[in-house]
Amino acid sequence: MAPCNCGRAGRSVIVYRLVLPNGVTREYPTRREADAANSRAGGRGSITAVPR
């Protein structure tokens, strides 16, 4: 009997990467958290969705 991979093979998880103007990069599991962190940091960062 073959082992079960339960459908997770090849799947990627999307995280939201916040890059601030001072070069700091952080990743968040939701867009909402990334937006909130960007607001706390002055709102000048850029957020991109990236596969993990």
N, C-alpha and C positions, 0 to 999 in steps of 0.2 A: 504494500500500500504506500502511495506517495505521500510525503509530508504536506500538510496544508499550509499555504501561505496566507490564507484568510483574506485574499483580495488586496493586500497591502503592497504587493510587489509593484514597483514603478510609480507609486503615488508620491507626490510631493506635498508638503505643507506650505501654505503661503504665510509669510511673515511680512510685517511692514517695517521698512528700514527708514529711520529718521536720520538725516545728515544735517548737522547744524553748521552755520557759517564758520565756526571756530575749528571745524574738522572732527568734532565728536560724532561718532556713529553709534546708534542704538537700535535694537530690533524689538518690536512689540508684536504680540499675537493678534491684536485687533487694530483696525484703522482708528477706532475711537481712542484707544490708548495712545497711539502715535500722535493723533491730533492734539490730545490734551497735553502731552509732553512738549510738543512744539509750541503750544500756547504759553506754557510755563516758561519756556526758554526765549520768549519774545516773538514767536510766530514767524521767524525768517528762515526756518529750516525747510528742507524738501523731503517728502515722503514718497517712497516707491514700494510697490509690492514685489517681493522676490520669492521664488521657490526655494525651499530648504531641502 
